[in-house]
Amino acid sequence: MRFRAFVIVSLLAVLPTIGHAQTPYWEAAPGPYGGTIIPAVVRLDDGSFLAATRGGVFRSVDDGLFWADISDGLVVNDVRALLVEDTGSVLAGTYGDGVYRLASGATSWVRVGLSSQFVTSLGETSSGNFLAGTIASLYRSVDNGATWQARTLEGAQVEVNAFASSSTHTFAVTSKGIYRSEDDGITWSFSSLGLQEFDVISVAVNERGNVFAGVKSVSGGCSIYRSRGSARFWTCIQPPTDPLLVPSIAFDDGGRLYAGGFRSLHRSEDEGDNWTSHPAGKSSINALAISGTTMIAGTYSYGIIRSEDEGISWGPSNEGVLSTVRDLLAHDSGVLYVATDGGVFESADFGSTWARTGGDTALVQPVTSLILDAEERLVAGTLSGVWRFDSQTGWEDLGTTARPAIRDLARAPDGSIWAGYYDGVLRLDGRTWTAFPIIGADQARRDVAAVAVGTDGSVLAGTAWDSYRMEAGTASWNLMSTTQTPYFEILSFGQDSTGEILAGTRYFGVLKTEDNGRTWTHLDRGLTGREDIRTIAYDKTGRAHIGSFGSGVFQWFPWTGTWQPLNVGIEEHQRVLALAFDRDDNAYAGTFGGGLYRHLEVGSTASEFSPEIPPGLLLRGTYPNPASESVTIVFDLAHPSRIDVRIFDMLGRLVTVQAGGRYRAGVDRSAEVGLGTLAPGAYLYRVVATAFGKSTHVAGVLLKH
């Protein structure tokens, strides 16, 4: 028997390792599509279309039916403008990283200038020189974008929204009026006589040299103007159906004029003297590109829409255009809600199919935060106040004064709702809102990015530069600090079932408080200190996870006191804005411009074990042993895992694989393996546990008689 034991141990040592390909922890979910903002759409000479989004550039070669991401090379994927060159190359203006070019036939973008600039528009003069508008100025390039020179708009610092050129003039429309150049963009003069309002957002010139400008009208004034005198004087040509604003103007090959308005497209056969209007989508039309009778429109919040009959009827055309997911809420009913730049979407099948929450009455606007109220109704913080969804009545505006842009929501133990906004924190108690402004030591009001309510009713607020706490029952804020840092900028909060609160910061790691924010300690091990932590969530075992903007997802390991990266499968979209775990412990990650990623507990597959994930598997025993028809293998798990059992003969050949399924963490877990088809003799078995996209194993010996 001693000899047999020696042989078995030797065979275990030389048993060939079963190789496993690296299996991603995360997989991309199909969608949601359409919950995004499209600021620009252009048509190329080859008939394809490009669409600029806050999450990169997409291309369609089938008239907008399907879109493919072509953002390789972009450092900043927030693209606000596109310009097609005569060579077939394309320029892209990014919001924060200047101008890029995609050369004709190339597959990757290359930066060509204006590094770090927030580019809002691109244009070309009649002589072929390039123009770039930013949030504060205008630039001109005479060498194909190699260098750029700032040009003054009569000394004004304004946001340049669009360009257009005739054979004699170039026009720049800005947040403070229209400017005109007669010398190819070198000098500019204010040319807005006749305008009632001056936030001009679109411009186009037809073949006759007449100029048309769209305005964002905030006081009921005219929204579209025409000039037949090279922009010396402007005349209102408002359609009978008030478009409210006109973000886009375009002409088709026949010279017909199209104006994209709020939820409608307006068409004129006579340069704006008469109009016909057609419903178009759920939001304003930001951009138009026309190819024959096919129109592709980029919208604000609804994604891409498409018409095949010259704009008379429209339908969504978002397949492939991923949304930015800003928040996630996994309801106990099994429904997953996601907040996007185009409203709230929901899925009842783990993110495989999607519908807009509210159906025909959906909330189509950028949503930043989701919570449940005391009656389990969905509450959404948006860029236009706070809204609540009731399955019987749909979405309801909760009456936030002036509808401010909401950054974050939290629910207090007493059921009240707290909202972070640009001046501090708002509290909703019943139907009454109360403002609690935060004023720093510099006497400046604070924009609150994150809000939490402690178990004692105290309110915590993370703001730009610093963070504050308000004791329950008071209306005064006190600066929060630690012994290491006198101030820190909190971007996210997370609270576990014990009341412990974690705070994710910008560049100060993770902080922990066990006394509702009175004192804080740092949990930094495993982090570099450069993480921009936007979200915190807990799995069913209570383990914390953080999502960062640029460094992906990290998981907390309490037995080692470290954060470990959890990014296998999400490498291309590590700008994570939201995390959630559902009732079955499936994990979801919402990304900036990359849609939703998920890790489903059912269907996980084995992958090579990495020291990044602790083993967490302990073999307890095997009974009966010897066995006849079946054997039960007992083990302990440190975390939820998928268990597979593999049985080998004494020559190391795999003879049986038993899929044991998903197991919760805990002691004395067991898997029963059938042995009925095996011949009597000695066998080796291996138990493989897979968790977090990684695998480990333990091995033993069993006898069959």
N, C-alpha and C positions, 0 to 999 in steps of 0.2 A: 504494500500500500504506500509505503514511503516512496518507492520508485515511481508509482503512478502519480503521486502528488508532484514529484519533481518534473515529470514529463508535462503535466498540465501547466505548471507555472512557466516552464520553458516555452510551451506553445503560446501562452498568453503574451510572453515577451516578444515573440517573433510574429504573432498574428498580424497579418497585413491590415493596415489602417484603411478603413473605408473612406475614400476621398469624397468630400462634399464641396461643391462649388459655393463660393461666397453668395449668400442669399440676402438680398436687401431686407432691412427691417421695414423700411417705408416703401410703399408703392403709390404711384400717382392715381388718384381717383378720377374717373371720367367726368370732369366738370367741378363746380358749376360753370356754365358758359353764359355769357351775356351780362354778368354783373360787373361791368367795367365801363370806363369812360374812354371814348375814342375821339381824340382831338383833331386827327388828320387822316384823310384817305386820298390816295392818288392812283391814277391809272398809268401804267407803263406802255411803251410803244408795242410791246409784245402781247398786249391785251390783258396781262395780269394786273391785279390790284395789290396795293400795299396799304396797311392800316397801322397807324401809330397808336399805342396804348400806354397806360401807366406801367405796363409790365413787358414792354418790348415792342418789336415790329413783327407783324404777321403778313403773310403773303397768300393770295388765292390765285390759282391758275384756272379755276372753273367758274368764273363770274360770281365769286363770293359764296359758293356752296360750302366749301371747306377751306380753313385757314391753317397754315403751318407757321410755327415760330421760326423766324430767321434773325434772331438777336445775337448770334455769336459775335463776340468782339466788343459788344457794348459793356462798358463798366457800370454805367447808370442806365437802367432799362426804362426809366420814365421819359418817354419820347413825346414831345409836344408839337413837332413840325416836321414835314417832309417836303423835299423839293427834287423834282426829276430833272436831271441835266440833259442837254442835247446828246451827250454821248451814251445815254442809257444808264449812267451811274445815278445814284440817289444820295442826297444829303439828308441827314437826320439831326434835328435839334433836340438835345437832351436837357432835362431840367436838373442842372447841376454839374454837367461834365462837357459842355460845349457842343461842337459840331462833329459829326462822324460822316464818313462816306462808305457806301457799299458800291464798289466798282462793278461795272457791267460784267456779268459772268462770275463774280467773286462770291464766296460763301461767308465771309467774315467782314465786319465793319472795322474801319480804321479811323481813329480820331484825326481830324485835320486842323483843329484850332479851337480857340476860346475855352481852353481848359478851365474847369470850375465855374463857368458861366451858366446861368439859368436861362436857356434859350427858349423863347416862346413862339418865334416865327422865323421863317426863311423866305427869301425872295430873290429875284433876279432882275437886273435892269435891262433895258432894251439892248445895251451893248454887250450883255453877257456877264457883267460883274455881279458878285453875290452880295446879299444883304442878310444880316442876322439881327433880329430883335430880341432883347432880353427883358427882364423884369424892371430894368431901370434905364436902358440906353439902347443905342443902335450902332452896329458895326458894319464895315464895308470891306470887301476883299477884291483886289484887282488881279490876283495871281492864282485863281482857281482854288481859293480857300487855304493856301499855304500860310498867308499872314492876314491879319485883320486890323483895321484901324477904326477907332471910335470916332463917330461923327455926332455932332451936337444937334439937337432939335430945339434951336433957339434957346439953349441953356436949360431946357426942362428935363427933369428926370421922370420919365413915364414908362409904363409897360407898353412895349410895341406888340400889337396883336396880329397884324397881317400886313402884307405888301401886295402891290399890283403895279404894273407898268404899261404905259402906252408907248407909242413911237417917240413921243416928245417929253413925257413926264413920268416920274416915279412917285408913288403914293405910299405913305406909311400911316396906318390907323392905330391909334393909341388909346390909353385909358383917359386921356385928356384932350382928345380931338384928332383932327386929320392934318398931316403935314405933307408938303409937296416939294419935290426937288426937280429943278430944270437942268441940272448939270450932272446927271447920272449918279445921284446919291451923295455928292460931295457936300453940298449945303442944302438946308431944309428951311422952309418957311411955314408958319401956321396958316392953314387954309380951311377954315371951318365955318365961314359965314353962311348963315341959314340954318345951322344945326340948333335944335332945341336942347339936346343933351349931348355930352361929349365922351361917353364911354363907348368908343367905336370898336367893334370886334371883328368885322369882316369887310372885305373890299374886293371888287373885281372890275375889269375894264373889258368892254366888248370890242368887236372889230372896227366899229365906227369911232372909237376913242371916248365913248361916254363912260362915266365912272359911276359905280353903285356902291353904297356903303351901308352896312347893317349896324345897328346901335342896340345896346342893352338899355332899354328904357325902364327907369325905376319910378317914374312919376306919371306914367300914363301918356308920355309924349310919343312922337313919331319914332318908328323902329327901323325904317328903311328910307334912304335918300338917293337922289340921282343928281348928277352934275353934268351938264352939257357944255360946260365952259372950262374944262381942265381943272375942275375942283375950285374955281373961283367963287362959285355960289352953289348952294345945295338946296334942292326942293324935295319936300316930303312926298313920297309915292306909297303911302301906307296902304296895304291891302284892306278890304272891308272886314275880313276876319283878322282882328288884331293879333299879330304874332308875338307880342310882348318883347321878344328879342329876336335878332337875326344873326346867329353865329356863322352862317355860311351863305355864300352867293356863288352861283356857277352858271355857265352857259353850255348848251348842247351844241352839236355840230350845225344845227339849223339856226343858231342864234337866239333861241328861246332863253328867257331869263328864269332862273329858279332861285328862290329864297327859302332857306331852311329856317323855320321858326320853332315855336314851342308846340310840340306834338303835331305839327302840320308842315306840309311842303306847299309853297305858293309858286304858281307858274304864271308867266306873262308872255304874251305873243308880241307886245308892243312897247317894250322897254319900261314896263311898270305903270302904264296908264290904266290898264285893266288887268285883273287877276282872277285866277281860279285857284281854289285851295282844296287840299286833300289830306285827310288824317294820315299821320305817319308815326307809328310807334307810341311809346309812353313818355317820351322826354324830348328835349330840344335836339335839333339836328345840328351837330357841330361841324360836319364836313360832308361834301358831296363829290362823288366822282362818277362820270357818265361815260357809257360805252354803248352807242346805239340806243336801243330802248331800255337797256339795263342800267339801273342806278344803284350805287352802293353808298349808303349813308352811315357815317359815324355819329353816334348819339352821346348825350350826357347821361350816363348811368344805365342805359339799356343795351349797350354794346353796338353791334352792327346790324343794320336792317337793309333789306334788298327789295327792289321793285323791278319787274320785267315789263311794265306797261307805262313807262315814262312818268312814274311817280304817282299813278292813280291809286294803286293798291300796294301794300307793303307787308313784309313778314320778317321775322328774325332770321339772321344768317350768322350765327355765332359759333358754329361747330369748329372747335379747335382753339378758340380765343378764350384762354383761361382767365378767371376772375381773380382779383385780389381779395383774399379772405381776411377780414380784420378782426373777427371774433367768432367763437364757436360756443354752442350750448347743446349739450347732449341731454335730452329730456328722458325721464324715467320710463316714458311710454315707448322708447326706442326710436323716436324721431330725432334726427340731428338737424339743428338750425345753424346756418352760417350767415354772418353779416358781411356784405360785400359793398363795393362802390356803386352797385346798382340795386340795392335793397336786400331783403332777407329771402334766402332760399331754404328749402327743407328737403330731407331725404329720409325715407323709412327703410332703406335697404343698404345701409352702411356706406352711403355716398355713391351708389351706382347710378341712380336716376334722381332727377331733381325737379322740383316745382317751386314756383314763387309762392311764398306764404301769403295767402289772401286772394290768390287767383286773379280774377279780372280787376279786383280792387287792390292789387299789390302795392306795397310801398316802394316806389321806384325812385330812390335817392340814396346817396352814400350813407351807410350805416356803420357806426363805429363800435357799438357795444350792445350786448344782449344780456338780460337777466330775466328772472321770473318774479312776479309780484307775489303778495301774500296769498292770492287766490290762484296761483300757478298760471297766470296769464303772461304771455310773452311781452316784454317791454324792450323797446329799441331806442338807443341814443343815436341821433342822426346829426347831420350838419345843419338841420333845421328843426331843432328841438327834440322833445321826447314823445314817442308814440307807443301805443299799446294795442295789441291784437286780441280780439275776442272772436271766437269761432262763430258766434251768432251775428255779430255786427261788423266785423272786419277791423280795419285799423282806425284808431282814434287819436287825434292830436290831444295830448294831455295839457295843453294850454300854457306851455312854457312861455314866459314873457319875452316877446320879441324873437322867439324861436332861435335861441343862440346855438352855435355849433357845440355839440356835446362830445367830450373826449372819452368819458368813462362813466359807468353806472355801478351802484352798489345798493344792496338792500340791507337795512338795519334789522336787528332782532325784533323791534316793535313794528315792522312792516313798512316803515317809511322808506322812500327811495331817495338816494343822494346822487347827484350828477355833477361831475367835474366839467367846467367850461372855462372860457377865456378870462373870467374875472374872479374865479374862486370856485365855490361849491354852492349848488342849489339843493334845497330839500323839498320833496313833495310829500305832504301829509294829507291824505284824503284828496281834496281837489285844490289845496292851497300850496303855492310855491313860496319859499322863503330863501332869500339870497344871503350867503355868508362870504363876502369878498375877502380875499387874502391880499394884504399889502405888506411887502417885504421891508427890510430895513432901509432899502434904497428908495422907499416910498412908491415903488412901482407895483401895480397889481399883477397877480400871478395867474398864469394859464395852467389849469390843473389837468394833468395827463392821466392821473390814476387816483382813485378814491376807494377807501375801505372803511368799514365800521366794525369796531371791536366788540367783544362780548359784553363790555360794560357801557356800550353806547357812544364811546369816544369815536371821533371821526379823524381819519388819517388822509392827508392829501399830498400827493407827489406833484411838484410843480417844476417849471423850468428853473434850474440852478439850485433849488433847495426844496425842503419838504416840511410839512407842518402837521400839528396835531391840535384838535379842539376837544377839550374835556366835555363829557356829556352834560347837558344842561346849561352850557355856557355859549357865548358867541365870540370868544376870543381865540386866536390862533397863536401857538407857540412853536418856535423852530425846533425841529428834531435834529439830533446829532449823535455821534458816538465819540469814544475817546480817541479814535483814529482820524475821524473826519468831522470837521465842524459843520459841514453841510453836505448833502447828497441829493441828487436828482432821481426821484423814484418814478419809474415808468409803468410799474405793474405791481399788483398785490395778489397774494394767494393766502387762503386761510384753510387750515385743516379742521378735522372734527373736534380736536381738543381746544381750538381757539388760537393756537399758535399762528402767527402771521409771518409770512415771508414777503420781502420786498425786492423786486428786481430793479436795478439802477442802471444809469448810463455811466459806465466806466468805473463803478465802485463795487461791482460784483453783486452778491446776494446778501441781504441783511435779514436777521431773525429777531422777532420780539415775542416774549411770552407774557408781557404785561401790557398788552394793548397799546404799544407804541411809546411807552415811557422810556424804555431803554432798549438798545439794539446791540446785537453782536454780528460779526462778519462770518459768513460761510463762503470762503473764497477758494478753498483748496480744490485744485483741478481747473480753475479759471485763470485766464491771463490778466484780467483787469481791464481788458479792452472790449468786453462784451456790452452790447446794447440790449438789455433784457426787456422784452416787450410783453411776456406772458408767463404765467405760472399755473400749473395744474397738477392734480394728484391722481394717481391710479387707485384701484380698489384696495390695495394694501396700504395706502396712505403715503406712498413714496412720491416725493416731489419731482417735477420735471419743469424745466425752464426752456423758453424759446427766445432766441436772440436774433437781432436784425443783422445778419451777416455771418454768424458763427453757428447757426442751426440750433439743434436741440441738445440739452444736457439732462442727465438723470442723476439723482442724488443716491449715493450708497451709504446708508447710515453706519454700516459695520466698518467701513474704511474712512468715513467722514470726507468723501470727495465727490465732486461732480465729474461724471464721465460723459463724453460725447456720444450721441445716439443718432448718427447722421447717415448710416449706410442706406443708400437709395434716395436720399434727398440732397445729394451733393450739389446739384445744379440750382437748387432753390432754397438756400440756407437763410434767406431773410424771412424768418418765422414771426408772425404776428399773433398767432392764437394757437392754443393747445386745449384738448379736451379728451376725457375718457368717458365712454358710455357705460351702461349698466353691466355689460359683458366684458368690460375692461379692454375693449377695442380702443386704439389710440388714433387721434386725428390731429393733424397739423395744418393750420392755415397759413399760406405764404403770400408774400407781396408779388403779385403778377404771375404766380405759378400755380394758382388754384389750390386744391385740397390734396393732402397726402394722408394716407391711412396705414395702420397696421392692424390687421384683423387677426384675432386670436385663433379663430377657426381657419385652418388652411395654412398656418405657418409651416415652413419647411426647414430642415436642418441646414446648418452652415458650419464652416470650420470654427472651432472655439478660438476666441481671442482673449488675452488677459484683460481686455477692456471690460469684460463682463465676468464677475466672480462666478465660480462653478455652481454653487447652490444646490448640489445634488449629492445625497448620501445614501448608500445602499444599506438596508436594514437586514435583509435576509431573503431566503427562497424556501417555499414549502408547497406541497411535500417535496422532499428531495432525498431519495429517488422519487420520481413521479411516473404516472402512466399516461393519462389522457391530457392533463393540463398542469401547469405550474403557476403559482402566484409569487410575484416578485414585489417586495415591499421596499419603499424608499422614502426619503424626506426631500422636500423642495423648499428652497428659500424664496422663490418667486414663481408666479404662474408660468407653466411651461407646457409644451407639447412633448409627450413621451412616446418614443418608438423603441421596440425591443427587437434586436437582431440575434439570431441563433446561428452558430457556425459548427461544422463538424470538426473532428480533431485534426483535420488537414488544413483547417482555416477557410474552408469553403462555406459561403453563405447559403443556408438551407431554408431559413424562415425569417420573414419580416412581419412583425405584429405591430400595427398602428394602434397605439393605446389612446390617442386623443388628447384633449386638453385637461390639465390638472391644476387645481388651485394650489397655492402655497400651503405648506403645513407638514406635519409629521404623519407617518404611517399611511402614505399614499400607496396604492397597489395597482398592479397590472396583471391580468390573467392571460396566459399564453397557451394556446392549444398545441399539444404535442402528438395528436393522434396519428399523423401521417409519418412520423419519424420512426426509424428503426431503433431497437434497444441499443444503448451504449452511452458513452460520455459525450457531452456537448459543452461548448462555451457559449455564453450569452453576453450581450452588451446592451445596457440601457442607455439610450441617447435622450438627453433633455435639451430642448431648444427654447430659448427665451431671449427676447430683445434682438432677434436676428442672429444670435450666436448659439453654438451648441457645445456640450461637453458630454462625457460618458463615464460610466463605471462598468466593470466587467466581473463575471463570476462563472462558476462551473455548476452544471446540473447533470443528473443521471436519469436516463429513461429505461424503465424495465417493462 
